[in-house]
Amino acid sequence: MAVSAALLGSPAFGGGLGVREQSAFLQGASFAGAAAGGGLSSSYWNPAAISNAAYGTLTESHFALIQADYDVYADTISVLPGSALGTSTTLANEGVSIDPLVVVGSSYGARRISDDVVLGISITAPFGAKNKADTAMWSGQYHYRSSNLLTVNANPIVSYQLTPSLSVAAGPQIQYLALALKANPSGGFAPPQTSSMLEGDDVGFGATAGLLWQPSPATSIGLGYRSAVAHKVEGDASMANGLLTTGTMLGTVAFSPVDFAAKLETPEMVTLSVRQSIDETVRLLATVEWTNWSRLDTVDFKATRTGGIAAMPFAVGQSLNVLDFHWDDGWFFAAGAEWDYAPRLTFRAGAAYEISPIRDADQRKINIADSNRLWLSAGASYTLSETMAVDIAYTHIFFDDAPIVQHTTSPGSATTPVREFRGHASQDANIVAMALKSKW
């Protein structure tokens, strides 16, 4: 089985920081029927989906190419009254383009070892965002220049056939998370300045579980659960010019790296899906999904070693930066259909509406300007031989308006807002996906 690397783009094309593009097969119907089986990639939403695997070793590799048109415009940039930075100022009608062209990959494998037991694995990238402003010197530079969140998740699975119509499955999640945040140092120094950066990583653990009920040959109902994964991200705050030794200069001020630790949890997800055959060639598909993004409240990067600007160094336990999210829960609703046009060729299409966990302007970040969205998708599967098949899919995503209100802080007072960015984002996206399925 090929293990796919993942390069993640912004916006992450699931709600919040979620990456939904884990299956070209399911993308063709806007992920309607995602947890109800039909292929190994359904195991991302419901591990019991592997219970339909035939004897032998089955593998799938999926890739999605995402082209995003993502622009952020500044309406007002203010220095907040009473801050150490002086008099309030404004700068309007300036913005940046953040138009990534990125690839997301995932891989799946399964082997039936008895009539009742199937072993499987999924390797996916469930959360992420990688983006960079097209110019470093812009009006929002104190809030954002670039960011990168990467996750790689391995999920071994065991599926068991309880009855002829009911299968259950479960398995652990092993998740690697790495992040990097870059902005202009917000200590009141006049630009141009080099960028300050927070970089860290961690490995966390969770679980998945699910059931697949097939009350008749025409009906498949799947319910899947992916648990939260807790991370303690450890790394350092440094200057982005790569000079990590003591004495690195921030303008004319000496700076030394600061070690930090930050706790965050990626959210749990519950997915309910149905596949219903109308006749021998047509199937209707539906999905409802809930993601507990409300558990992502604040992420506090606390110093674990003294360092920073010599004139006002960070002490152990002091906040280097605090990311305020305060998001709501996310919801996803999808409906679609499949049509077997010929014995080897199946067409599918679907639409979905996603309620973003980011619903208010002050919940948005410049680099995470998520909003409610409409998915429209079409796809096809073609059987090349008895041992090989391919899937292709295309999606266009329409986003609602996304006003932004974001605050930043000074190094000497990492929890007290001193700058305010008010703006809005304009965004849409095109996604092309393909998959190769093999039987060995």
RODO-2510 file (C-alpha; in nm, 4 decimals, decimal comma):
residues 440
     n   res          X          Y          Z
     1     m     0,0000     0,0000     0,0000
     2     a     0,1352     0,3414    -0,0939
     3     v     0,1493     0,5909     0,1908
     4     s     0,0511     0,9355     0,0664
     5     a     0,2136     1,2566     0,1817
     6     a    -0,0123     1,5529     0,2450
     7     l     0,0423     1,9200     0,1683
     8     l    -0,2418     2,1152     0,3193
     9     g    -0,3873     2,4425     0,1983
    10     s    -0,5924     2,7286     0,3306
    11     p    -0,8732     2,7455     0,3740
    12     a    -0,8723     2,3848     0,4950
    13     f    -1,1689     2,2543     0,2974
    14     g    -1,3588     2,1071     0,5859
    15     g    -1,5039     2,3291     0,8557
    16     g    -1,2477     2,5093     1,0712
    17     l    -0,9137     2,3324     1,0272
    18     g    -1,0668     2,0073     0,9014
    19     v    -0,9482     1,8437     0,5801
    20     r    -1,2397     1,6609     0,4220
    21     e    -1,0684     1,5483     0,1015
    22     q    -0,9852     1,1936     0,2133
    23     s    -1,1636     1,0115    -0,0724
    24     a    -1,1969     1,0767    -0,4457
    25     f    -1,4696     0,8089    -0,4562
    26     l    -1,6861     0,9881    -0,1992
    27     q    -1,5998     1,3391    -0,3144
    28     g    -1,7849     1,2700    -0,6400
    29     a    -2,1125     1,2831    -0,4436
    30     s    -2,0012     1,5600    -0,2029
    31     f    -1,9367     1,2891     0,0616
    32     a    -2,2994     1,1777     0,0688
    33     g    -2,3013     0,8203     0,1986
    34     a    -1,9504     0,8647     0,3427
    35     a    -1,9920     0,6338     0,6451
    36     a    -2,2117     0,3735     0,4710
    37     g    -1,9397     0,1815     0,2880
    38     g    -1,8821     0,1341    -0,0823
    39     g    -1,5013     0,1427    -0,0612
    40     l    -1,2115     0,1316     0,1823
    41     s    -1,1894     0,5114     0,1983
    42     s    -1,5260     0,5110     0,3781
    43     s    -1,3272     0,3833     0,6797
    44     y    -1,2058     0,7386     0,7481
    45     w    -1,5620     0,8201     0,8568
    46     n    -1,6578     0,4700     0,9771
    47     p    -1,3981     0,1965     1,0427
    48     a    -1,6673    -0,0714     1,0038
    49     a    -1,6775     0,0087     0,6297
    50     i    -1,3883    -0,2345     0,5779
    51     s    -1,6197    -0,5226     0,6733
    52     n    -1,7290    -0,5477     0,3078
    53     a    -1,3737    -0,6220     0,1913
    54     a    -1,3338    -0,9369    -0,0172
    55     y    -1,0692    -1,2022     0,0456
    56     g    -0,7208    -1,0938    -0,0519
    57     t    -0,5329    -0,7715     0,0121
    58     l    -0,7022    -0,4494    -0,0997
    59     t    -0,5368    -0,1064    -0,1237
    60     e    -0,6475     0,2424    -0,2233
    61     s    -0,4507     0,5641    -0,2761
    62     h    -0,6410     0,8930    -0,3052
    63     f    -0,5170     1,2364    -0,4098
    64     a    -0,6957     1,5724    -0,4256
    65     l    -0,5580     1,8806    -0,6043
    66     i    -0,7008     2,1987    -0,4504
    67     q    -0,6943     2,5343    -0,6278
    68     a    -0,8133     2,8107    -0,3975
    69     d    -0,8914     3,1737    -0,4737
    70     y    -0,8494     3,3303    -0,1293
    71     d    -0,8118     3,7070    -0,0791
    72     v    -0,8123     3,9026     0,2476
    73     y    -0,8847     4,2761     0,2516
    74     a    -0,8114     4,5166     0,5365
    75     d    -1,0934     4,7581     0,6158
    76     t    -0,9340     4,9097     0,9281
    77     i    -0,6023     4,8579     1,1067
    78     s    -0,5939     5,0165     1,4531
    79     v    -0,3522     5,0572     1,7400
    80     l    -0,5856     5,0225     2,0376
    81     p    -0,6155     5,3272     2,2670
    82     g    -0,4155     5,3036     2,5878
    83     s    -0,1638     5,0524     2,4508
    84     a     0,2122     5,0980     2,4719
    85     l     0,2217     5,1490     2,0958
    86     g     0,0815     5,5002     2,1130
    87     t    -0,1977     5,6739     1,9236
    88     s    -0,4619     5,4787     1,7356
    89     t    -0,4049     5,4714     1,3600
    90     t    -0,5977     5,3275     1,0683
    91     l    -0,5142     5,1885     0,7267
    92     a    -0,7941     5,0826     0,4965
    93     n    -0,8478     4,9006     0,1661
    94     e    -0,5238     4,7049     0,1593
    95     g    -0,5114     4,3271     0,1301
    96     v    -0,3261     4,0191     0,0187
    97     s    -0,3889     3,7142    -0,1953
    98     i    -0,3399     3,3688    -0,0497
    99     d    -0,3963     3,1382    -0,3464
   100     p    -0,2463     2,7976    -0,2704
   101     l    -0,2301     2,5111    -0,5176
   102     v    -0,1925     2,2081    -0,2946
   103     v    -0,2272     1,8292    -0,2843
   104     v    -0,3901     1,6183    -0,0137
   105     g    -0,3209     1,2441    -0,0062
   106     s    -0,4570     0,9450     0,1849
   107     s    -0,4110     0,5679     0,1706
   108     y    -0,6135     0,2691     0,2855
   109     g    -0,5584    -0,1056     0,3089
   110     a    -0,7552    -0,4109     0,4220
   111     r    -0,7143    -0,7882     0,4391
   112     r    -0,9873    -1,0374     0,5265
   113     i    -0,8459    -1,3099     0,7514
   114     s    -1,1707    -1,5010     0,8129
   115     d    -1,5392    -1,4886     0,7296
   116     d    -1,5938    -1,2618     1,0311
   117     v    -1,2701    -1,0635     1,0761
   118     v    -1,1092    -0,7984     0,8550
   119     l    -0,7912    -0,6076     0,9408
   120     g    -0,7334    -0,2621     0,7931
   121     i    -0,5473     0,0642     0,8162
   122     s    -0,6053     0,4220     0,7071
   123     i    -0,3331     0,6857     0,6757
   124     t    -0,4790     1,0325     0,6409
   125     a    -0,4246     1,4031     0,7121
   126     p    -0,7427     1,5029     0,8996
   127     f    -0,6495     1,8606     0,9977
   128     g    -0,4283     2,1251     0,8447
   129     a    -0,3690     2,4650     0,6896
   130     k    -0,0674     2,5870     0,4932
   131     n    -0,0706     2,9404     0,3601
   132     k     0,1394     3,2485     0,3004
   133     a     0,0539     3,6079     0,2190
   134     d     0,1754     3,7051    -0,1275
   135     t     0,3611     4,0009     0,0245
   136     a     0,5209     4,0138     0,3710
   137     m     0,4884     4,3928     0,4072
   138     w     0,1125     4,4376     0,4238
   139     s    -0,1263     4,6032     0,6647
   140     g    -0,2016     4,2819     0,8548
   141     q     0,1598     4,1708     0,8933
   142     y     0,1523     4,2032     1,2735
   143     h    -0,1269     3,9448     1,2797
   144     y    -0,0177     3,7121     1,0010
   145     r     0,2466     3,6437     0,7376
   146     s     0,2287     3,2653     0,7043
   147     s     0,1121     2,9582     0,8912
   148     n     0,1413     2,5829     0,8586
   149     l    -0,0511     2,3115     1,0406
   150     l     0,0198     1,9505     0,9402
   151     t    -0,1300     1,6309     1,0758
   152     v    -0,0594     1,2717     0,9735
   153     n    -0,2929     1,0135     1,1245
   154     a    -0,2485     0,6334     1,1233
   155     n    -0,5552     0,4294     1,2216
   156     p    -0,5190     0,0479     1,2424
   157     i    -0,8647    -0,1166     1,2363
   158     v    -1,0199    -0,4489     1,3360
   159     s    -1,3684    -0,5229     1,2005
   160     y    -1,5907    -0,8072     1,3257
   161     q    -1,9133    -0,9424     1,1739
   162     l    -2,1532    -0,9743     1,4687
   163     t    -2,4476    -1,0962     1,2598
   164     p    -2,5040    -1,1407     0,8857
   165     s    -2,6343    -0,7825     0,8752
   166     l    -2,4298    -0,6028     1,1420
   167     s    -2,0550    -0,5336     1,1605
   168     v    -1,8611    -0,3400     1,4228
   169     a    -1,5057    -0,2062     1,4166
   170     a    -1,2610    -0,0063     1,6252
   171     g    -0,8987     0,0971     1,6321
   172     p    -0,6468     0,3445     1,7758
   173     q    -0,5421     0,6757     1,6232
   174     i    -0,1752     0,7736     1,6245
   175     q    -0,1534     1,1357     1,5155
   176     y     0,1520     1,3512     1,4456
   177     l     0,0916     1,7273     1,4553
   178     a     0,3328     2,0047     1,3577
   179     l     0,2649     2,3775     1,3436
   180     a     0,4449     2,6984     1,2535
   181     l     0,3126     3,0556     1,2842
   182     k     0,4923     3,3576     1,1419
   183     a     0,4218     3,7317     1,1763
   184     n     0,6026     4,0632     1,2115
   185     p     0,7185     4,1050     1,5750
   186     s     0,4435     4,3094     1,7389
   187     g     0,6537     4,5037     1,9858
   188     g     0,6141     4,8469     1,8325
   189     f     0,9191     4,8394     1,6028
   190     a     0,8715     5,0143     1,2706
   191     p     0,8718     4,7849     0,9633
   192     p     1,0502     4,6469     0,7778
   193     q     1,1369     4,3765     1,0305
   194     t     1,2226     4,0108     1,0087
   195     s     0,9462     3,7707     1,1134
   196     s     0,9036     3,6052     1,4485
   197     m     0,8057     3,2388     1,4399
   198     l     0,6522     2,9767     1,6674
   199     e     0,7378     2,6170     1,5659
   200     g     0,6532     2,2939     1,7460
   201     d     0,5219     1,9382     1,7139
   202     d     0,3797     1,6444     1,9086
   203     v     0,2361     1,2905     1,8786
   204     g    -0,1100     1,2282     2,0259
   205     f    -0,3423     0,9301     2,0562
   206     g    -0,7125     0,8648     2,0147
   207     a    -0,9544     0,6023     1,8846
   208     t    -1,2151     0,5311     1,6181
   209     a    -1,5251     0,3089     1,6328
   210     g    -1,8222     0,2366     1,4123
   211     l    -2,0938     0,0029     1,2960
   212     l    -2,2315    -0,0903     0,9560
   213     w    -2,5883    -0,2219     0,9422
   214     q    -2,7242    -0,3742     0,6235
   215     p    -3,0867    -0,4709     0,7017
   216     s    -3,1381    -0,5685     0,3370
   217     p    -2,9203    -0,6033     0,0255
   218     a    -3,0555    -0,2645    -0,0875
   219     t    -2,9800    -0,0668     0,2300
   220     s    -2,6569     0,0198     0,4097
   221     i    -2,6496     0,2427     0,7193
   222     g    -2,3208     0,3464     0,8754
   223     l    -2,2398     0,5271     1,1992
   224     g    -1,8804     0,6265     1,2678
   225     y    -1,6925     0,8005     1,5496
   226     r    -1,3465     0,9584     1,5535
   227     s    -1,2336     1,0642     1,9011
   228     a    -1,0586     1,3845     2,0014
   229     v    -0,6782     1,3697     2,0055
   230     a    -0,4966     1,5664     2,2757
   231     h    -0,1600     1,7238     2,1919
   232     k     0,1041     1,8979     2,4001
   233     v     0,2944     2,0855     2,1324
   234     e     0,6524     2,1684     2,2301
   235     g     0,8908     2,3861     2,0320
   236     d     1,0522     2,7293     2,0286
   237     a     0,9809     3,0898     1,9434
   238     s     1,2595     3,2290     1,7273
   239     m     1,3429     3,4612     1,4421
   240     a     1,2556     3,3392     1,0936
   241     n     1,5979     3,4213     0,9455
   242     g     1,7293     3,0897     1,0798
   243     l     1,9722     3,2439     1,3311
   244     l     1,8539     3,0619     1,6412
   245     t     2,1483     3,1482     1,8674
   246     t     2,1442     3,4050     2,1456
   247     g     2,2033     3,7523     2,0052
   248     t     1,9790     3,7233     1,6988
   249     m     1,8721     4,0807     1,6269
   250     l     1,5127     4,2027     1,6152
   251     g     1,5875     4,5277     1,4377
   252     t     1,8472     4,6683     1,6776
   253     v     1,7342     4,4685     1,9826
   254     a     1,8956     4,1380     2,0870
   255     f     1,6651     3,8358     2,0896
   256     s     1,7179     3,4794     2,2122
   257     p     1,4895     3,1805     2,1366
   258     v     1,2255     3,0807     2,3888
   259     d     1,1116     2,7208     2,4408
   260     f     0,7341     2,6793     2,4765
   261     a     0,4605     2,4236     2,5369
   262     a     0,0972     2,4548     2,4250
   263     k    -0,1978     2,2217     2,4815
   264     l    -0,4588     2,1711     2,2106
   265     e    -0,7095     1,9028     2,1118
   266     t    -0,8330     1,8170     1,7659
   267     p    -1,2099     1,7576     1,7780
   268     e    -1,4146     1,4380     1,7769
   269     m    -1,6437     1,3674     1,4836
   270     v    -1,9639     1,1628     1,4452
   271     t    -2,0942     1,0683     1,0986
   272     l    -2,4239     0,9014     1,0039
   273     s    -2,4740     0,7920     0,6413
   274     v    -2,7153     0,5910     0,4258
   275     r    -2,6805     0,4165     0,0869
   276     q    -3,0150     0,3072    -0,0557
   277     s    -3,0573     0,1190    -0,3841
   278     i    -3,3581     0,2243    -0,5906
   279     d    -3,3044    -0,0462    -0,8532
   280     e    -3,0111    -0,2495    -0,9809
   281     t    -2,8310     0,0556    -1,1207
   282     v    -2,9287     0,3573    -0,9065
   283     r    -2,8438     0,4364    -0,5429
   284     l    -2,9375     0,7367    -0,3297
   285     l    -2,6850     0,8646    -0,0729
   286     a    -2,7047     1,0880     0,2347
   287     t    -2,4784     1,2030     0,5204
   288     v    -2,5127     1,4036     0,8411
   289     e    -2,1919     1,4864     1,0281
   290     w    -2,1160     1,6661     1,3558
   291     t    -1,7711     1,7906     1,4601
   292     n    -1,7042     1,9140     1,8136
   293     w    -1,5038     2,2259     1,7242
   294     s    -1,6325     2,3993     2,0375
   295     r    -1,3601     2,2173     2,2347
   296     l    -1,1060     2,4396     2,0550
   297     d    -1,1296     2,7417     2,2838
   298     t    -0,7854     2,8992     2,3366
   299     v    -0,4309     2,7777     2,2714
   300     d    -0,1790     2,9345     2,5108
   301     f     0,1884     2,9142     2,4129
   302     k     0,3691     2,9296     2,7500
   303     a     0,7419     2,9748     2,7909
   304     t     0,9295     2,6781     2,9376
   305     r     1,2671     2,8576     2,9271
   306     t     1,3656     3,2213     2,9770
   307     g     1,4401     3,4162     2,6604
   308     g     1,3125     3,6780     2,4186
   309     i     1,3970     4,0460     2,4018
   310     a     1,6718     4,1276     2,6518
   311     a     1,4977     4,4414     2,7798
   312     m     1,1807     4,2486     2,8705
   313     p     1,2460     3,8720     2,8639
   314     f     0,9836     3,6033     2,8991
   315     a     0,9825     3,4141     3,2277
   316     v     0,8979     3,0462     3,2595
   317     g     0,5177     3,0085     3,2540
   318     q     0,4559     3,3424     3,0786
   319     s     0,2419     3,3468     2,7646
   320     l     0,4292     3,4037     2,4403
   321     n     0,1081     3,4117     2,2400
   322     v    -0,2556     3,3188     2,2921
   323     l    -0,4741     3,2075     2,0012
   324     d    -0,8388     3,2738     2,0813
   325     f    -1,0751     3,0519     1,8821
   326     h    -1,4010     3,0116     2,0803
   327     w    -1,5510     2,8232     1,7861
   328     d    -1,8928     2,6605     1,7660
   329     d    -1,9640     2,3029     1,6568
   330     g    -1,9554     2,2219     1,2853
   331     w    -2,2320     2,0500     1,0851
   332     f    -2,2288     1,8934     0,7388
   333     f    -2,5317     1,7760     0,5351
   334     a    -2,4971     1,5993     0,2003
   335     a    -2,7204     1,4248    -0,0534
   336     g    -2,6270     1,2518    -0,3784
   337     a    -2,6791     0,9607    -0,6139
   338     e    -2,4898     0,6970    -0,8108
   339     w    -2,5813     0,5492    -1,1496
   340     d    -2,4210     0,2393    -1,3021
   341     y    -2,4145     0,3555    -1,6629
   342     a    -2,2398     0,0374    -1,7770
   343     p    -2,0981    -0,2724    -1,6047
   344     r    -1,7596    -0,1023    -1,5690
   345     l    -1,8644     0,2653    -1,5429
   346     t    -2,0469     0,4431    -1,2602
   347     f    -2,1382     0,8115    -1,2460
   348     r    -2,2185     1,0019    -0,9281
   349     a    -2,3101     1,3548    -0,8221
   350     g    -2,4037     1,5330    -0,5043
   351     a    -2,4425     1,8562    -0,3127
   352     a    -2,3667     1,9495     0,0462
   353     y    -2,4132     2,2389     0,2817
   354     e    -2,1578     2,2886     0,5570
   355     i    -2,2244     2,5014     0,8648
   356     s    -1,8871     2,6350     0,9673
   357     p    -1,7761     2,6384     1,3318
   358     i    -1,6645     2,9970     1,2599
   359     r    -1,9806     3,2087     1,2534
   360     d    -1,8771     3,5474     1,3938
   361     a    -1,6140     3,7947     1,2765
   362     d    -1,4160     3,7747     1,6014
   363     q    -1,3888     3,3943     1,5662
   364     r    -1,1995     3,4294     1,2389
   365     k    -0,8268     3,4618     1,1798
   366     i    -0,6751     3,6170     0,8702
   367     n    -0,5402     3,2754     0,7749
   368     i    -0,8556     3,0854     0,8832
   369     a    -1,1357     3,2964     0,7394
   370     d    -1,3788     3,0063     0,7251
   371     s    -1,7522     3,0503     0,6594
   372     n    -2,0598     2,8479     0,5638
   373     r    -2,0242     2,6881     0,2219
   374     l    -2,2041     2,5007    -0,0558
   375     w    -2,0413     2,1984    -0,2226
   376     l    -2,1337     2,0863    -0,5770
   377     s    -1,9621     1,7710    -0,7010
   378     a    -1,9565     1,5135    -0,9784
   379     g    -1,7468     1,2027    -1,0284
   380     a    -1,7073     0,8627    -1,1864
   381     s    -1,5546     0,5197    -1,1255
   382     y    -1,4164     0,2917    -1,3955
   383     t    -1,3118    -0,0717    -1,3541
   384     l    -0,9918    -0,1302    -1,5517
   385     s    -0,9644    -0,5016    -1,4751
   386     e    -1,0609    -0,7597    -1,2138
   387     t    -0,7851    -0,6224    -0,9884
   388     m    -0,7788    -0,2489    -1,0597
   389     a    -1,0196     0,0480    -1,0705
   390     v    -0,9967     0,4274    -1,0748
   391     d    -1,2112     0,7083    -0,9308
   392     i    -1,2195     1,0713    -1,0407
   393     a    -1,4114     1,3674    -0,8985
   394     y    -1,4552     1,7427    -0,9352
   395     t    -1,5947     1,9876    -0,6764
   396     h    -1,6603     2,3594    -0,6705
   397     i    -1,7127     2,5273    -0,3326
   398     f    -1,9052     2,8523    -0,2827
   399     f    -1,8350     3,0404     0,0439
   400     d    -2,0508     3,2903     0,2307
   401     d    -1,9119     3,6331     0,3209
   402     a    -1,6410     3,6234     0,5876
   403     p    -1,5887     3,9418     0,7945
   404     i    -1,2801     3,9334     1,0212
   405     v    -1,1984     4,1032     1,3521
   406     q    -0,8628     3,9904     1,4920
   407     h    -0,6420     4,1205     1,7734
   408     t    -0,2716     4,0824     1,8346
   409     t    -0,0500     4,1513     2,1355
   410     s     0,2943     4,2833     2,2244
   411     p     0,5773     4,0568     2,3455
   412     g     0,5734     4,2317     2,6817
   413     s     0,2032     4,1614     2,7342
   414     a     0,1048     3,8532     2,5371
   415     t    -0,2520     3,8431     2,6712
   416     t    -0,3406     4,2129     2,6268
   417     p    -0,4616     4,3129     2,2773
   418     v    -0,2758     4,6114     2,1312
   419     r    -0,3602     4,5941     1,7580
   420     e    -0,6911     4,5295     1,5851
   421     f    -0,7452     4,4106     1,2266
   422     r    -1,0899     4,4559     1,0736
   423     g    -1,1403     4,3197     0,7255
   424     h    -1,3061     4,0537     0,5163
   425     a    -1,2184     3,7515     0,3029
   426     s    -1,3357     3,6559    -0,0446
   427     q    -1,2898     3,2909    -0,1333
   428     d    -1,3917     2,9967    -0,3491
   429     a    -1,2248     2,6726    -0,4478
   430     n    -1,1982     2,4049    -0,7166
   431     i    -1,0954     2,0502    -0,6260
   432     v    -0,9977     1,7687    -0,8623
   433     a    -0,9437     1,4251    -0,7106
   434     m    -0,8457     1,0792    -0,8295
   435     a    -0,7859     0,7387    -0,6726
   436     l    -0,6344     0,4060    -0,7691
   437     k    -0,7818     0,0897    -0,6179
   438     s    -0,6006    -0,2448    -0,6347
   439     k    -0,6547    -0,6058    -0,5309
   440     w    -0,3459    -0,8137    -0,4683
***
